[in-house]
């Protein structure tokens, strides 16, 4: 088959079966006729072919004993999603000419992948020729080039001359690691916004950066990493926490391990909740708490009766430090008490007509979503984390708000 390479990113390969004798024009006619209007104007096959976003439909068909079998290949320069939709549409064709027929998609092949393989193989040949002439060992060459690239990219940030990737100055987010070797290892895999603290005495430059940028801490999976993490939580404004696997250092991690750890990073509020860290002992986060949009919008409620506030205060004093939650109905009558970690499950089961919840913990986005679904009108907790999606049907209060 003659495929036009200028219009091809993907090839849709299909198999054709027909209960009768059909020929190539019958197949092409069925494809255009039975998909017309099916996918809307944007994916009309005739328009796609005229604009060059779909190549010529190639058909090979043969018949035997009154049945036809063949293959249909359609080149596409659409993106993968649109190409997949087009391929799925082909399987809706149920007649070709006068015969019942079935078209099934075998595969959608990325044509560029074969080109990439050719590039790799040819590069190996060219490199092999250079090595034979120069006599430089392969391992030494690759390590030498890698080291040179890393050394060119690493920079010294701020007055403390902290080792950092080249994107730290302009990036909206940063990754704080322990040492220079960690920065170099992340650079090797294209991560250029890392900066090192170089010890447990956290530099002022790191503290200032954490107030301005979305900050992820990425530490070793050992005791030293835990100590540096604790120091950072107490002195800087951290948004996410990522850790290397147990007894593994960031500088030794592979690309797959690094990406997996960063994808699994834990938001700050969830981390302190999971490990039962007293957020009141983390002064670095007080400023961030004071500038949440939710609190800026809050208006005084002079109509709130004093006895109700007093009642809530009594309840929270009874659960303070006990990691418990009290669920109230719309008359402020206590329905039940549960452990804080069981609160989302309790609200989800729908057994209690909860109107208000007072608990010893931190209000997170997930809890807000569950509470709204359960019909809760008010959440009162020790702290309120940053809630990007706050429905108007629920009110969030910290303990300080009702004292």
Secondary structure, 3 states (H helix, E strand, C coil): CCCCHHHCCEEEEEEEEECCCCCHHHHHHHHHHHHCCCCCHHHCHHHHHHCCCEEEEEEEEEEECCEEEEEEEEEECCCHHHHHHHHHHHCCCCEECCEEEEEEEEEEEEHHHHHHHHHHHHHHHHHHHHHHHHCCCHHHHHHHHHHHHHHHHCEEECCCCEEECCCCCCCCEEEEECCHHHHHHHHHCCCCCEEECCCCCCCHHHHHHHHHCEEEEEECCCHHHHHHHHHHHHHCCCCEEEECCCCCCHHHCCHHHHHHHHHCCEEHHHHHHHCCCCHHHCHHHHHHHHCCHHHHHCCCCCCCCHHHHHHHHHHHHHHCCCCEEEEECCCCCEEEEEEHHHHHHHHHCCCCCCCEEEEEEEECHHHHHHHHHCCCCEEEEEEECCCCCCCCCCEEEEHHHHC
